[in-house]
Every structure is written in C-alpha cells, then in structure tokens.
Amino acid sequence: MTDAPSAPVALFARDEGKGAPLLLLHTVGGSHAVWDGVLPVLARDLRVLAPDLRGHGRSPLPDGAGFSFEELEGDLLALLDAKGIESAYVVGLSGGALLALRLTLDHPERVRGLVMVSGAAYTDNHTRAITQRWADTLEKEGRDALGLRMLKDLYYPDWIEAHLDFADTVRAAVMRQDLAPTTRWAGAMERFDERARIASVARPTLIVQAMDDQVVDASHGRILRQSIPDSQIRILPQTGHMVPIERPEETSAAVAEFVRVVEARRSTGPRST
C-alpha cells in the first residue's frame, strides 16, 4: 500500500512576458536557472513560468512530503491555478520531461502542447546505471568527485572545455547543495514507465534530443517520435544531456516555432475551443 500524496507545495516561479503560457520544468537536482539562457528569448512573445520544483531551488519541501509524480503534478496544477492559467505549453528537461509527459497524460485539459528535451517514455537500465554511478561516487569519493563525474556525464566534452568557469560553478554548487531532494526524486524516476500509455498522448509534441547524450540514450528520441501521434523531433549533434544550457539559441528557437505553429492551428481548428 502506497502513501497518499502530500498536499501541494506553493512553488517559487519566475513569471515573465505576455502571450500564450509556457511552463518550463527543470532537471532533477536543478532549478529554474537551467532555463536562464532561453527564458528571456521566449518571454518576448510568451508568458513564461519557470518554477523551482518541490525541495529544489527556492521552493520548500515540507516534512513528510515525497516525490511521487502525483505530488509533483499536484504542485504544478496548483501553480497554474494560482496564476489563473487554464492550460499551458509544458516544456521539460530530463526528469522535467518525464514529469511533463505524465502531466500531459494525466491532465491533458491543462496542456496545450508538450516539449520533451532529453526525455524518454521510460527509465532504462542505462540511465539507472548512470544514476547509480553518481550515488557510488558520492559515497566512496565525496562531493567534489561527484561534481566532476556529473560534468563528464551531463555535458558534451568540447562544450565543457570551452566553458571552464561554468564547470567550476557546477562543482561549487554540488559541494553546498542539499542532495536529499535530488536523491528522492531520482528514486521515484527509477520506476518511471509510460510505454503502455505513450501512444495516447493527445497533444502536439516536440521532441528535442541530443546525439551525444550520455544519460538518456538518443534512441529514446526516436522511440518517442514513433510512438506519439502528431509529434516531431529535433536532433542536435555534438550536444550533451543539458541541451538548454549548451544550445540555448537552438532550444528557444525550436520551442518558439513549435508554439507559434500550434497556436495558429488552435485559432483555426477544433482545439481552439
């Protein structure tokens, strides 16, 4: 018997721009800051919400709260309600992409369109092995070694070589971060599997996949594209897992164009109602 989901958490969120609403969901262990390179561009024509999910960034994690997808979805629905938003485009990165997919499947009436960046329909053994390696590194070698290991796994080598100041910032953040929420959300993700429902996604979908992703194999992008009706895919070469950080211009352009096309379709087709 599983525990009942905890009450929704009031999430901190950046709220910028005007236009069709867009919800940006960050990675496990991240914050709204992973979208810093794309948010200002998207906010030129859209209303962009970039929350810190529960226990991350500036959002609280009350005693007894967990990281089930039901709880995470409840937080997001409460945020949309508080902002007076009936439905939004939902963009997720990595763990945020899994959450975006679940929200679309469970609450399609709240989603206008889905964008999955470095996402998947299920957590495979490869991704589980990567996260276990991070846990082992932390336990055996400490936080600094974990930071180095994550840099190697999450980013394309040439990009990190050209952004050593950023690498230092990531290592420093790992040294001071409370890793308990990260560990708990990662644990919930290990059991993620929506292959039985993926073909029932009933919203336009954009898949953004990096060819050199060491965490989520690029084959997942093709699986999503083949499984989700009304979906399209953008594949980025020489790019690692953290697509919006490595390729902010391409990410913002792809999302903005996707929203523009879908909004035009909504204004003339049956989905406009």
VENVENMO-V430397 format. One record per pair of residues at least 4 apart in sequence whose ideal C-beta (glycine too) atoms are under 8 Angstrom apart, sorted by the first residue. I is the first residue (numbers start at 1). J is the second residue. If there is no record, write none. Layout:
I	J
I	J
This chain:
2	68
3	66
5	66
5	68
5	70
5	71
5	74
6	62
6	64
6	65
6	66
6	71
7	62
7	74
8	71
8	74
8	75
8	77
8	78
9	54
9	59
9	60
9	61
9	62
9	65
9	75
9	78
10	59
10	60
10	78
10	82
11	51
11	52
11	53
11	54
11	59
11	75
11	76
11	78
11	79
12	32
12	51
12	52
12	57
12	58
12	59
13	32
13	49
13	50
13	51
13	52
13	79
13	83
14	32
14	39
14	48
14	49
14	50
14	51
15	47
15	48
15	49
15	83
16	39
16	40
16	43
16	47
16	48
17	42
17	43
17	44
17	45
17	46
17	47
17	48
18	46
18	47
19	45
19	46
19	47
20	46
20	47
20	88
20	89
20	112
20	259
20	263
21	46
21	47
21	48
21	49
21	80
21	83
21	85
21	87
21	88
21	89
21	112
22	42
22	46
22	47
22	48
22	49
22	88
22	89
22	91
22	255
22	259
23	49
23	51
23	76
23	79
23	80
23	88
23	89
23	90
23	91
24	32
24	35
24	38
24	39
24	48
24	49
24	50
24	51
24	91
24	92
24	96
25	51
25	53
25	76
25	90
25	91
25	92
25	93
25	96
25	97
25	99
25	100
26	30
26	31
26	32
26	33
26	34
26	35
26	50
26	52
26	53
26	56
26	57
26	93
26	96
27	34
27	93
27	94
27	95
27	96
27	242
28	94
28	95
28	182
28	185
28	186
28	189
29	56
29	177
29	179
29	181
29	182
29	185
29	186
30	34
30	56
30	57
30	93
30	96
31	52
31	56
31	57
31	58
32	36
32	39
32	50
32	51
32	52
32	57
33	57
34	93
34	242
34	244
34	245
35	39
35	50
35	244
36	40
37	244
37	245
37	248
37	251
37	252
38	42
38	244
38	248
38	251
38	252
38	255
39	43
39	48
39	50
40	44
41	248
41	249
41	252
41	256
42	46
42	48
42	252
42	255
42	256
43	47
43	48
45	256
45	260
46	89
46	256
46	259
47	85
49	79
49	83
49	85
49	88
51	59
51	75
51	76
51	79
52	56
52	57
52	58
52	59
53	57
53	59
53	72
53	75
53	96
53	99
53	185
54	59
54	60
54	61
54	65
54	67
54	71
54	72
54	75
54	181
55	59
55	60
55	61
55	65
55	67
55	178
55	180
55	181
55	184
55	185
56	181
56	182
61	65
61	181
65	71
66	71
66	184
66	188
67	71
67	72
67	181
67	184
67	185
67	187
67	188
68	72
68	188
69	73
69	98
69	99
69	102
69	188
69	192
70	74
71	75
72	76
72	99
72	102
72	185
73	77
73	99
73	102
73	103
73	106
73	107
74	78
75	79
76	80
76	99
76	103
77	81
77	107
77	110
78	82
79	83
80	85
80	86
80	88
80	110
81	85
86	110
87	109
87	110
87	111
87	112
88	110
88	111
88	112
89	111
89	112
89	113
89	114
89	115
89	255
89	258
89	259
89	262
90	100
90	103
90	104
90	111
90	113
90	114
90	115
91	96
91	100
91	115
91	117
91	255
92	96
92	97
92	98
92	99
92	100
92	101
92	115
92	116
92	117
92	119
93	97
93	117
93	118
93	119
93	242
93	243
93	244
94	98
94	117
94	118
94	119
94	215
94	216
94	241
94	242
95	99
95	185
95	186
95	189
96	100
96	117
97	101
97	116
97	117
97	118
97	119
97	120
98	102
98	119
98	120
98	123
98	189
98	192
99	103
100	104
100	114
100	115
100	116
100	119
101	105
101	114
101	116
101	119
101	121
101	194
101	198
101	201
102	106
102	194
103	107
103	110
103	111
104	108
104	111
104	114
104	201
104	203
104	205
105	194
105	197
105	200
105	201
107	111
108	202
108	203
111	203
112	203
112	262
112	263
112	266
113	203
113	204
113	205
113	206
113	258
113	259
113	262
114	201
114	203
114	204
114	205
114	206
115	205
115	206
115	207
115	208
115	254
115	255
115	258
116	205
116	206
116	207
116	208
116	224
117	208
117	209
117	243
117	244
117	251
118	208
118	209
118	210
118	213
118	215
118	216
118	241
118	242
118	243
119	207
119	216
119	220
119	224
120	124
120	127
120	216
120	220
120	223
120	224
121	193
121	194
121	195
121	198
121	220
121	223
121	224
121	227
122	192
122	193
122	194
122	195
123	127
123	128
123	189
123	190
123	191
123	192
123	193
124	128
124	217
124	220
125	129
126	130
126	217
127	131
127	215
127	216
127	217
128	132
128	190
129	133
130	134
130	153
130	214
130	215
131	135
131	186
131	189
131	190
132	136
133	137
133	149
133	153
134	138
134	146
134	149
134	150
134	153
135	139
135	183
136	140
137	141
137	145
137	146
137	149
138	142
138	143
138	145
138	146
138	179
141	145
141	146
142	146
143	147
143	174
143	175
144	148
144	171
144	174
144	175
145	149
146	150
146	174
147	151
147	170
147	171
147	173
147	174
147	175
148	152
148	171
149	153
150	154
150	170
150	174
151	155
151	160
151	167
151	170
151	171
152	157
152	214
153	214
153	215
153	241
154	214
154	215
154	240
154	241
154	242
155	159
155	160
155	240
155	241
155	242
155	245
155	246
156	160
156	210
156	212
156	238
156	239
156	240
156	246
157	161
158	162
158	238
159	163
159	239
159	240
159	246
160	164
160	166
160	167
163	167
164	168
165	169
166	170
166	245
167	171
168	172
169	173
170	174
171	175
172	176
173	177
177	182
179	183
180	184
181	185
182	186
183	187
184	188
185	189
186	190
188	192
194	198
195	227
197	201
198	224
198	227
198	228
199	227
199	228
199	229
201	205
201	228
201	229
201	231
202	229
203	230
204	230
204	231
204	258
204	262
204	265
205	224
205	228
205	230
205	231
205	232
206	231
206	232
206	233
206	234
206	254
206	255
206	258
207	221
207	224
207	225
207	228
207	231
207	232
207	233
207	234
208	221
208	233
208	234
208	236
208	243
208	251
208	254
209	213
209	218
209	220
209	221
209	222
209	233
209	234
209	235
209	236
210	218
210	235
210	236
210	239
210	240
210	241
210	243
210	246
211	218
211	235
211	236
211	237
211	238
211	239
212	218
212	237
212	238
212	239
212	240
213	217
213	218
213	239
213	240
213	241
214	240
214	241
215	241
216	220
216	241
218	222
218	235
219	223
220	224
221	225
221	233
221	235
222	226
222	233
223	227
224	228
224	231
224	233
225	231
225	232
225	233
232	258
234	250
234	254
236	243
236	247
236	250
239	243
239	246
239	247
240	246
242	246
243	247
243	251
244	248
244	251
247	251
248	252
249	253
250	254
251	255
252	256
253	257
254	258
255	259
256	260
257	261
258	262
259	263
260	264
261	265
262	266
263	267
264	268
265	269
265	271
266	271
266	272
267	272
268	272
